[in-house]
Amino acid sequence: MLQLKCQDVSLGYEGKTIIKHLNFQVGAGDYLYIVGENGTGKSTLIKTLLGLRPPLEGEIEFADRLKPTEIGYLPQQTQIQRDFPASVWEVVLSGNLNTTGLRPFYKKAEKERAEMNMEKLGILDYKKRCYRDLSGGQQQRVLLARALCATGKMLLLDEPVAGLDPKITNEMYELIQKLNQEGITIIMVSHDMAAACKYADHILHIAHKPLFFGTKEDYLKTDTGKAFTELVKMEAIGEDEDD
């Protein structure tokens, strides 16, 4: 079942166009990787899908009773966010805010959803701990649980393993894959081509003009896919040498 369709969409801000003629679609249960070099509009696309910024041209259609406010979102963290002085329970529970409206309290069902998602991600024991006292990997699990409280259909993840060590990175990927296998659609922005090759079923490669949308297998056969994969490998080798 189709959940999201972008048709001849142009994106940008303050009258400046970044991407033109973007076309792709996402079905229920898909696992889509969005790749591309920095500055090519991935963040703008995220904000547009979340309804925070309108497209300059074209249409973004939602189906399967999905609304932009019902997409669970896991953003890249800033240092200020990592130091947020709230309990784990408060952070996870806040994922229900899209359903509370002006209501100044959480319903029993919303609290039960938060607790269920914490248990699913293995963080229920952290419930009373302060969020800023957790490790990076634990914080990402908390934020993922928060995102799950907002949706039962689609997660949008922006570099969800950035800054995590390899062991924790693998654990996060396995958690995300399990959620996908349970029926949640995954849209992930990432430079990790090794993970894309392992987990994704579709790839969207964007630049200032769309370069590719299709299956992972077809992408890896294209000159664009081969070149970008090699570029990411070279950058990773350079970062390891700098370390």
Secondary structure as a PSIPRED ss2 file (coil, helix, strand):
# PSIPRED VFORMAT (PSIPRED V4.0)

   1 M C   1.000  0.000  0.000
   2 L E   0.000  0.000  1.000
   3 Q E   0.000  0.000  1.000
   4 L E   0.000  0.000  1.000
   5 K E   0.000  0.000  1.000
   6 C E   0.000  0.000  1.000
   7 Q E   0.000  0.000  1.000
   8 D E   0.000  0.000  1.000
   9 V E   0.000  0.000  1.000
  10 S E   0.000  0.000  1.000
  11 L E   0.000  0.000  1.000
  12 G E   0.000  0.000  1.000
  13 Y E   0.000  0.000  1.000
  14 E C   1.000  0.000  0.000
  15 G C   1.000  0.000  0.000
  16 K E   0.000  0.000  1.000
  17 T E   0.000  0.000  1.000
  18 I E   0.000  0.000  1.000
  19 I E   0.000  0.000  1.000
  20 K E   0.000  0.000  1.000
  21 H E   0.000  0.000  1.000
  22 L E   0.000  0.000  1.000
  23 N E   0.000  0.000  1.000
  24 F E   0.000  0.000  1.000
  25 Q E   0.000  0.000  1.000
  26 V E   0.000  0.000  1.000
  27 G E   0.000  0.000  1.000
  28 A C   1.000  0.000  0.000
  29 G C   1.000  0.000  0.000
  30 D C   1.000  0.000  0.000
  31 Y E   0.000  0.000  1.000
  32 L E   0.000  0.000  1.000
  33 Y E   0.000  0.000  1.000
  34 I E   0.000  0.000  1.000
  35 V E   0.000  0.000  1.000
  36 G C   1.000  0.000  0.000
  37 E C   1.000  0.000  0.000
  38 N C   1.000  0.000  0.000
  39 G C   1.000  0.000  0.000
  40 T C   1.000  0.000  0.000
  41 G C   1.000  0.000  0.000
  42 K H   0.000  1.000  0.000
  43 S H   0.000  1.000  0.000
  44 T H   0.000  1.000  0.000
  45 L H   0.000  1.000  0.000
  46 I H   0.000  1.000  0.000
  47 K H   0.000  1.000  0.000
  48 T H   0.000  1.000  0.000
  49 L H   0.000  1.000  0.000
  50 L C   1.000  0.000  0.000
  51 G C   1.000  0.000  0.000
  52 L C   1.000  0.000  0.000
  53 R C   1.000  0.000  0.000
  54 P C   1.000  0.000  0.000
  55 P C   1.000  0.000  0.000
  56 L C   1.000  0.000  0.000
  57 E E   0.000  0.000  1.000
  58 G E   0.000  0.000  1.000
  59 E E   0.000  0.000  1.000
  60 I E   0.000  0.000  1.000
  61 E E   0.000  0.000  1.000
  62 F E   0.000  0.000  1.000
  63 A C   1.000  0.000  0.000
  64 D C   1.000  0.000  0.000
  65 R C   1.000  0.000  0.000
  66 L C   1.000  0.000  0.000
  67 K C   1.000  0.000  0.000
  68 P H   0.000  1.000  0.000
  69 T H   0.000  1.000  0.000
  70 E H   0.000  1.000  0.000
  71 I E   0.000  0.000  1.000
  72 G E   0.000  0.000  1.000
  73 Y E   0.000  0.000  1.000
  74 L E   0.000  0.000  1.000
  75 P C   1.000  0.000  0.000
  76 Q C   1.000  0.000  0.000
  77 Q C   1.000  0.000  0.000
  78 T C   1.000  0.000  0.000
  79 Q H   0.000  1.000  0.000
  80 I H   0.000  1.000  0.000
  81 Q H   0.000  1.000  0.000
  82 R H   0.000  1.000  0.000
  83 D C   1.000  0.000  0.000
  84 F C   1.000  0.000  0.000
  85 P C   1.000  0.000  0.000
  86 A C   1.000  0.000  0.000
  87 S E   0.000  0.000  1.000
  88 V H   0.000  1.000  0.000
  89 W H   0.000  1.000  0.000
  90 E H   0.000  1.000  0.000
  91 V H   0.000  1.000  0.000
  92 V H   0.000  1.000  0.000
  93 L H   0.000  1.000  0.000
  94 S H   0.000  1.000  0.000
  95 G H   0.000  1.000  0.000
  96 N H   0.000  1.000  0.000
  97 L H   0.000  1.000  0.000
  98 N H   0.000  1.000  0.000
  99 T H   0.000  1.000  0.000
 100 T H   0.000  1.000  0.000
 101 G C   1.000  0.000  0.000
 102 L C   1.000  0.000  0.000
 103 R C   1.000  0.000  0.000
 104 P C   1.000  0.000  0.000
 105 F C   1.000  0.000  0.000
 106 Y C   1.000  0.000  0.000
 107 K C   1.000  0.000  0.000
 108 K H   0.000  1.000  0.000
 109 A H   0.000  1.000  0.000
 110 E H   0.000  1.000  0.000
 111 K H   0.000  1.000  0.000
 112 E H   0.000  1.000  0.000
 113 R H   0.000  1.000  0.000
 114 A H   0.000  1.000  0.000
 115 E H   0.000  1.000  0.000
 116 M H   0.000  1.000  0.000
 117 N H   0.000  1.000  0.000
 118 M H   0.000  1.000  0.000
 119 E H   0.000  1.000  0.000
 120 K H   0.000  1.000  0.000
 121 L C   1.000  0.000  0.000
 122 G C   1.000  0.000  0.000
 123 I C   1.000  0.000  0.000
 124 L H   0.000  1.000  0.000
 125 D H   0.000  1.000  0.000
 126 Y H   0.000  1.000  0.000
 127 K C   1.000  0.000  0.000
 128 K C   1.000  0.000  0.000
 129 R C   1.000  0.000  0.000
 130 C E   0.000  0.000  1.000
 131 Y H   0.000  1.000  0.000
 132 R H   0.000  1.000  0.000
 133 D H   0.000  1.000  0.000
 134 L C   1.000  0.000  0.000
 135 S C   1.000  0.000  0.000
 136 G H   0.000  1.000  0.000
 137 G H   0.000  1.000  0.000
 138 Q H   0.000  1.000  0.000
 139 Q H   0.000  1.000  0.000
 140 Q H   0.000  1.000  0.000
 141 R H   0.000  1.000  0.000
 142 V H   0.000  1.000  0.000
 143 L H   0.000  1.000  0.000
 144 L H   0.000  1.000  0.000
 145 A H   0.000  1.000  0.000
 146 R H   0.000  1.000  0.000
 147 A H   0.000  1.000  0.000
 148 L H   0.000  1.000  0.000
 149 C H   0.000  1.000  0.000
 150 A C   1.000  0.000  0.000
 151 T C   1.000  0.000  0.000
 152 G C   1.000  0.000  0.000
 153 K C   1.000  0.000  0.000
 154 M E   0.000  0.000  1.000
 155 L E   0.000  0.000  1.000
 156 L E   0.000  0.000  1.000
 157 L E   0.000  0.000  1.000
 158 D E   0.000  0.000  1.000
 159 E C   1.000  0.000  0.000
 160 P C   1.000  0.000  0.000
 161 V C   1.000  0.000  0.000
 162 A C   1.000  0.000  0.000
 163 G C   1.000  0.000  0.000
 164 L C   1.000  0.000  0.000
 165 D C   1.000  0.000  0.000
 166 P H   0.000  1.000  0.000
 167 K H   0.000  1.000  0.000
 168 I H   0.000  1.000  0.000
 169 T H   0.000  1.000  0.000
 170 N H   0.000  1.000  0.000
 171 E H   0.000  1.000  0.000
 172 M H   0.000  1.000  0.000
 173 Y H   0.000  1.000  0.000
 174 E H   0.000  1.000  0.000
 175 L H   0.000  1.000  0.000
 176 I H   0.000  1.000  0.000
 177 Q H   0.000  1.000  0.000
 178 K H   0.000  1.000  0.000
 179 L H   0.000  1.000  0.000
 180 N H   0.000  1.000  0.000
 181 Q H   0.000  1.000  0.000
 182 E C   1.000  0.000  0.000
 183 G C   1.000  0.000  0.000
 184 I C   1.000  0.000  0.000
 185 T E   0.000  0.000  1.000
 186 I E   0.000  0.000  1.000
 187 I E   0.000  0.000  1.000
 188 M E   0.000  0.000  1.000
 189 V E   0.000  0.000  1.000
 190 S C   1.000  0.000  0.000
 191 H C   1.000  0.000  0.000
 192 D C   1.000  0.000  0.000
 193 M H   0.000  1.000  0.000
 194 A H   0.000  1.000  0.000
 195 A H   0.000  1.000  0.000
 196 A H   0.000  1.000  0.000
 197 C H   0.000  1.000  0.000
 198 K H   0.000  1.000  0.000
 199 Y H   0.000  1.000  0.000
 200 A C   1.000  0.000  0.000
 201 D C   1.000  0.000  0.000
 202 H E   0.000  0.000  1.000
 203 I E   0.000  0.000  1.000
 204 L E   0.000  0.000  1.000
 205 H E   0.000  0.000  1.000
 206 I E   0.000  0.000  1.000
 207 A C   1.000  0.000  0.000
 208 H C   1.000  0.000  0.000
 209 K C   1.000  0.000  0.000
 210 P E   0.000  0.000  1.000
 211 L E   0.000  0.000  1.000
 212 F E   0.000  0.000  1.000
 213 F E   0.000  0.000  1.000
 214 G E   0.000  0.000  1.000
 215 T E   0.000  0.000  1.000
 216 K H   0.000  1.000  0.000
 217 E H   0.000  1.000  0.000
 218 D H   0.000  1.000  0.000
 219 Y H   0.000  1.000  0.000
 220 L C   1.000  0.000  0.000
 221 K C   1.000  0.000  0.000
 222 T C   1.000  0.000  0.000
 223 D H   0.000  1.000  0.000
 224 T H   0.000  1.000  0.000
 225 G H   0.000  1.000  0.000
 226 K H   0.000  1.000  0.000
 227 A H   0.000  1.000  0.000
 228 F H   0.000  1.000  0.000
 229 T H   0.000  1.000  0.000
 230 E H   0.000  1.000  0.000
 231 L H   0.000  1.000  0.000
 232 V H   0.000  1.000  0.000
 233 K H   0.000  1.000  0.000
 234 M H   0.000  1.000  0.000
 235 E H   0.000  1.000  0.000
 236 A H   0.000  1.000  0.000
 237 I H   0.000  1.000  0.000
 238 G H   0.000  1.000  0.000
 239 E H   0.000  1.000  0.000
 240 D H   0.000  1.000  0.000
 241 E H   0.000  1.000  0.000
 242 D H   0.000  1.000  0.000
 243 D C   1.000  0.000  0.000
